[in-house]
Amino acid sequence: MSNWKRFLAFLAVWALAAALPLAAQATGQINGTVVDASGAAVAGARVVATNPALGVTRTTSSDANGGFVISGLRIGVYTVTVDKAGFAQQRFANVHVEVSQTTTLHAGLKLATQSATVEVTGVAPVVDQSTITVGDVVTQQTVQEIPLNGRHFVDLGLLVPGSVIPPQNGFLTAPVRGQGSFAINTAGNREDETNFMVNGINLNDMIQNQITFQPSIDTVAEFKVENSTPDVQYGRNSGAVVNIATRSGTNEIHGEAFEFLRNDALDARNFFASTKNPFKRNNFGADVGGPILKNKLFYFVTYEGLRQRQGLPFDTRVLSAAE
């Protein structure tokens, strides 16, 4: 084998090894209880959570108290079935698992007089009852569909309860062209106390505690802002925790292309200017995701570019010849 082939093989093995620990990061979980018609705990009931888009299936059993936990689930939409011999199967459809969130299900099994399945819908909890953490998840629909000038996901943190619009001269909140703001003010904390994490990995600058880079909106599946009493698994900063989960390919190929255009040809002239200022801004890109090995390995690739040309007028007094 030639040296360059050995080098490529080494890179492939290293990339796979590095990716394995990330599979358990930025995940959610499902827990709940299984009881019978009288409210008594049902032990040994089989609980199966399935995500057909990712080919993920996780199975567990209820304990002596009827409780069950399925942790380390990748974010997405699951179908959960609960069954035990002698009882009708119960099926929960469209169970949303969100980043750093616990979805709680309560299964009430009925005696089976014949082969039957009881389907339950609308099980999304209003409040996460499994933790005292105060926070909110900004879902993928919000991330992808809300118009966002500059396409910087940190700006969406202002939609979370407890966040406030920062002053124009904020330490890390004053926006920079092409980079946006570097933090948010939430729950009364300074912006440099926010801890940003992507798939469980620290994303903070070691000196100023600002976010080191903003992932493209297209790569963000969703993120959660925990702005009060975060879980003990987090540390480092005393303020809010922003936990970002990135998008993944699925068993089907999906992609998109986009361009957001601003041009002086579409603008009105400033009232105090004799001509329109030159301004051309193109924010463009594309992404695509799909399977490499069905139900096992996926890819997601994205590119985003920003090109801006702008002229700024300056009014100055021209000295006369005598002056």
C-alpha positions as CSV (number, residue, x, y, z in Angstrom):
1,M,0.0,0.0,0.0
2,S,1.4,3.4,-1.0
3,N,2.0,6.1,1.6
4,W,-0.9,8.3,0.5
5,K,-3.3,5.4,0.7
6,R,-2.1,4.7,4.3
7,F,-2.5,8.3,5.1
8,L,-6.1,8.3,3.8
9,A,-6.9,5.1,5.7
10,F,-5.5,6.7,8.9
11,L,-7.7,9.8,8.4
12,A,-10.8,7.7,7.8
13,V,-10.2,5.6,10.9
14,W,-9.5,8.7,13.0
15,A,-12.6,10.4,11.7
16,L,-14.8,7.4,12.6
17,A,-13.2,7.1,16.0
18,A,-13.7,10.8,16.7
19,A,-17.3,10.6,15.6
20,L,-18.3,7.7,17.9
21,P,-18.3,9.6,21.2
22,L,-20.4,12.3,19.6
23,A,-23.3,9.9,18.9
24,A,-24.3,10.3,22.6
25,Q,-24.1,14.1,22.7
26,A,-26.9,16.6,22.3
27,T,-29.5,14.0,22.8
28,G,-32.9,13.7,24.6
29,Q,-34.7,10.9,26.5
30,I,-38.1,9.4,27.0
31,N,-39.3,8.2,30.4
32,G,-42.7,7.3,31.9
33,T,-44.8,4.8,33.7
34,V,-46.9,1.8,32.8
35,V,-50.0,1.0,34.7
36,D,-53.2,-1.1,34.3
37,A,-56.8,0.0,34.3
38,S,-56.8,0.1,38.1
39,G,-53.7,2.3,38.3
40,A,-51.4,-0.5,39.6
41,A,-47.9,-0.6,38.2
42,V,-47.2,-3.1,35.4
43,A,-43.7,-4.6,35.6
44,G,-41.9,-6.2,32.7
45,A,-43.8,-4.4,30.0
46,R,-41.8,-4.0,26.8
47,V,-41.3,-0.4,25.6
48,V,-40.0,0.2,22.1
49,A,-39.0,3.6,20.6
50,T,-38.6,3.7,16.9
51,N,-37.4,6.5,14.6
52,P,-37.9,5.4,11.0
53,A,-36.1,8.4,9.5
54,L,-32.9,7.3,11.1
55,G,-33.5,3.6,11.4
56,V,-33.2,3.8,15.2
57,T,-34.9,1.3,17.5
58,R,-34.4,1.2,21.3
59,T,-36.1,-1.3,23.6
60,T,-36.4,-1.4,27.4
61,S,-38.7,-2.9,30.0
62,S,-40.7,-1.3,32.9
63,D,-39.3,-1.9,36.3
64,A,-41.2,-3.2,39.5
65,N,-42.7,0.3,39.9
66,G,-43.8,0.4,36.3
67,G,-41.2,3.0,35.4
68,F,-39.0,3.1,32.3
69,V,-36.3,5.3,30.8
70,I,-34.8,5.4,27.3
71,S,-31.9,7.8,27.3
72,G,-29.4,8.9,24.7
73,L,-31.9,9.3,21.9
74,R,-31.0,11.3,18.9
75,I,-33.4,14.2,18.4
76,G,-36.3,13.5,16.1
77,V,-39.8,12.1,15.9
78,Y,-40.4,8.7,17.4
79,T,-43.1,6.1,17.6
80,V,-43.3,4.4,21.1
81,T,-45.2,1.1,21.6
82,V,-45.9,-0.4,25.0
83,D,-47.1,-4.0,25.3
84,K,-47.3,-7.0,27.6
85,A,-49.0,-10.4,27.4
86,G,-52.6,-10.1,28.4
87,F,-52.9,-6.4,27.6
88,A,-53.8,-4.5,24.5
89,Q,-50.7,-2.8,22.9
90,Q,-50.6,1.0,23.4
91,R,-49.0,3.1,20.6
92,F,-47.8,6.7,21.0
93,A,-47.3,8.4,17.6
94,N,-45.3,11.5,16.8
95,V,-43.4,11.6,20.0
96,H,-40.9,14.5,19.7
97,V,-37.5,14.1,21.3
98,E,-35.8,17.4,21.7
99,V,-32.2,18.3,22.7
100,S,-31.5,18.1,26.4
101,Q,-35.2,17.5,27.1
102,T,-37.1,14.6,28.7
103,T,-40.4,13.6,27.1
104,T,-42.7,11.9,29.7
105,L,-45.3,9.3,28.7
106,H,-47.9,7.6,30.8
107,A,-49.2,4.3,29.4
108,G,-52.5,2.9,30.8
109,L,-52.8,-0.7,29.5
110,K,-56.2,-2.2,29.1
111,L,-57.0,-5.9,29.2
112,A,-56.9,-7.5,25.8
113,T,-60.1,-9.3,24.8
114,Q,-58.7,-9.6,21.3
115,S,-55.7,-8.5,19.3
116,A,-55.9,-4.7,19.5
117,T,-53.8,-1.6,19.6
118,V,-54.7,1.6,21.4
119,E,-53.2,4.7,19.7
120,V,-52.5,7.8,21.7
121,T,-51.8,11.2,20.0
122,G,-51.0,14.7,21.3
123,V,-48.6,13.5,24.0
124,A,-46.1,16.4,23.8
125,P,-45.7,17.8,27.4
126,V,-46.1,21.4,28.1
127,V,-43.7,21.3,31.0
128,D,-40.7,19.0,31.5
129,Q,-41.5,17.4,34.8
130,S,-38.3,15.5,35.1
131,T,-36.0,18.5,36.0
132,I,-36.0,21.8,37.8
133,T,-34.1,23.4,34.9
134,V,-35.8,26.5,33.5
135,G,-35.3,26.9,29.7
136,D,-36.8,26.6,26.3
137,V,-36.1,24.7,23.1
138,V,-35.9,26.6,19.8
139,T,-37.2,23.9,17.4
140,Q,-36.0,23.2,13.9
141,Q,-39.2,24.7,12.4
142,T,-38.4,28.0,14.2
143,V,-34.7,27.9,13.2
144,Q,-35.4,27.1,9.6
145,E,-38.5,29.2,8.9
146,I,-38.2,32.5,10.8
147,P,-36.9,35.3,8.6
148,L,-33.5,36.2,10.1
149,N,-31.3,39.0,8.7
150,G,-27.8,37.7,8.7
151,R,-28.8,34.1,9.4
152,H,-27.1,34.0,12.8
153,F,-28.8,31.5,15.2
154,V,-27.7,33.4,18.3
155,D,-30.2,36.1,17.4
156,L,-33.0,33.5,17.9
157,G,-31.9,33.2,21.6
158,L,-33.9,36.5,22.1
159,L,-37.1,34.5,21.6
160,V,-36.5,32.5,24.7
161,P,-38.3,33.7,27.8
162,G,-36.0,35.6,30.1
163,S,-33.8,37.0,27.3
164,V,-33.7,40.7,26.6
165,I,-32.6,42.9,23.7
166,P,-29.0,44.0,24.6
167,P,-27.7,47.6,24.4
168,Q,-26.1,48.8,21.2
169,N,-22.6,48.9,22.8
170,G,-22.8,45.6,24.6
171,F,-19.5,43.8,25.3
172,L,-20.3,40.7,23.2
173,T,-23.8,41.6,21.9
174,A,-22.8,44.4,19.4
175,P,-23.2,42.6,16.0
176,V,-20.3,42.4,13.6
177,R,-20.9,42.1,9.9
178,G,-20.6,38.5,8.7
179,Q,-20.4,37.2,12.3
180,G,-23.4,38.6,14.1
181,S,-23.5,38.9,17.9
182,F,-21.2,36.7,20.1
183,A,-23.7,36.1,23.0
184,I,-27.1,36.9,24.5
185,N,-28.3,38.4,27.7
186,T,-30.7,36.0,29.4
187,A,-32.1,35.5,32.9
188,G,-30.2,38.5,34.3
189,N,-26.8,37.1,33.4
190,R,-24.0,38.9,31.7
191,E,-23.4,37.8,28.1
192,D,-19.9,36.6,28.8
193,E,-21.4,34.0,31.3
194,T,-23.2,32.1,28.6
195,N,-21.8,28.6,27.8
196,F,-22.3,27.6,24.2
197,M,-22.0,23.9,23.3
198,V,-22.5,22.1,19.9
199,N,-23.2,18.4,20.1
200,G,-21.9,18.4,23.7
201,I,-18.6,20.1,22.8
202,N,-17.5,23.4,24.2
203,L,-17.8,26.3,21.6
204,N,-16.5,29.1,23.8
205,D,-13.5,31.3,23.3
206,M,-11.1,30.7,26.2
207,I,-10.3,34.4,26.8
208,Q,-13.5,36.4,26.3
209,N,-16.1,33.6,26.7
210,Q,-17.7,34.5,23.4
211,I,-18.9,31.9,20.9
212,T,-16.0,31.0,18.6
213,F,-18.0,30.7,15.5
214,Q,-21.7,30.5,14.5
215,P,-22.7,27.3,12.7
216,S,-24.7,28.0,9.6
217,I,-28.5,28.0,10.2
218,D,-28.8,25.1,7.8
219,T,-26.6,22.9,10.1
220,V,-28.6,23.6,13.3
221,A,-31.4,21.1,14.0
222,E,-32.5,22.9,17.2
223,F,-31.0,24.3,20.3
224,K,-32.0,24.7,24.0
225,V,-31.3,27.6,26.2
226,E,-31.1,26.6,29.9
227,N,-31.1,29.9,31.6
228,S,-31.7,28.9,35.2
229,T,-30.5,26.0,37.4
230,P,-28.9,24.0,34.6
231,D,-28.3,20.3,35.1
232,V,-25.2,19.2,37.0
233,Q,-23.6,17.7,33.8
234,Y,-22.9,21.2,32.7
235,G,-20.2,23.4,34.2
236,R,-17.6,26.0,33.2
237,N,-19.8,29.0,33.2
238,S,-22.2,30.5,35.8
239,G,-24.8,31.7,33.3
240,A,-27.1,30.1,30.7
241,V,-26.2,27.0,28.8
242,V,-27.0,27.0,25.0
243,N,-26.9,23.4,23.8
244,I,-26.9,23.1,20.0
245,A,-27.8,19.9,18.1
246,T,-26.7,19.7,14.5
247,R,-28.7,18.2,11.6
248,S,-28.1,14.8,10.3
249,G,-28.9,13.0,7.0
250,T,-31.7,10.4,7.0
251,N,-32.7,7.4,5.0
252,E,-34.0,9.6,2.3
253,I,-32.0,12.2,0.3
254,H,-33.1,15.8,1.0
255,G,-31.5,19.1,0.0
256,E,-32.1,22.7,-0.7
257,A,-30.5,25.8,-2.3
258,F,-31.1,29.4,-1.4
259,E,-30.1,33.0,-2.0
260,F,-31.1,36.1,0.0
261,L,-30.6,39.2,-2.0
262,R,-30.4,42.9,-1.1
263,N,-29.6,45.4,-3.9
264,D,-29.7,49.2,-4.2
265,A,-31.8,48.7,-7.3
266,L,-34.7,47.7,-5.0
267,D,-34.0,50.5,-2.4
268,A,-35.3,54.1,-2.2
269,R,-33.0,57.0,-2.1
270,N,-32.2,58.4,1.3
271,F,-34.1,61.7,1.8
272,F,-30.9,63.6,2.6
273,A,-28.7,62.0,-0.2
274,S,-28.5,63.2,-3.8
275,T,-28.0,59.7,-5.0
276,K,-28.6,56.1,-3.8
277,N,-25.7,54.6,-2.0
278,P,-24.2,51.4,-3.8
279,F,-25.3,48.3,-1.9
280,K,-25.3,44.7,-3.1
281,R,-25.5,41.8,-0.7
282,N,-25.8,38.1,-1.7
283,N,-26.2,35.5,1.0
284,F,-26.4,32.1,-0.7
285,G,-25.8,28.4,-0.2
286,A,-27.0,24.9,-0.4
287,D,-27.2,21.7,1.7
288,V,-27.9,18.0,1.1
289,G,-28.2,15.0,3.4
290,G,-28.8,11.3,2.9
291,P,-27.7,7.8,3.8
292,I,-24.3,6.2,3.3
293,L,-25.4,2.9,4.9
294,K,-29.2,2.7,5.4
295,N,-30.2,2.8,9.1
296,K,-26.5,3.1,10.1
297,L,-24.5,5.9,8.6
298,F,-25.6,9.2,7.2
299,Y,-24.0,12.4,5.7
300,F,-25.0,16.0,5.7
301,V,-23.1,18.7,3.8
302,T,-23.7,22.4,3.7
303,Y,-22.1,25.5,2.2
304,E,-23.0,29.2,2.9
305,G,-21.4,32.2,1.3
306,L,-21.8,36.0,1.9
307,R,-20.7,38.7,-0.6
308,Q,-21.4,42.3,0.3
309,R,-20.4,45.5,-1.6
310,Q,-21.4,48.8,0.0
311,G,-20.6,52.4,-0.4
312,L,-20.9,54.9,2.5
313,P,-21.3,58.7,1.8
314,F,-19.3,61.2,3.8
315,D,-20.2,64.9,3.9
316,T,-17.2,67.2,4.5
317,R,-16.5,70.9,4.0
318,V,-14.0,71.6,1.2
319,L,-11.5,74.3,2.1
320,S,-11.5,77.4,-0.2
321,A,-8.4,78.6,-2.0
322,A,-7.9,81.4,0.6
323,E,-8.2,78.9,3.5
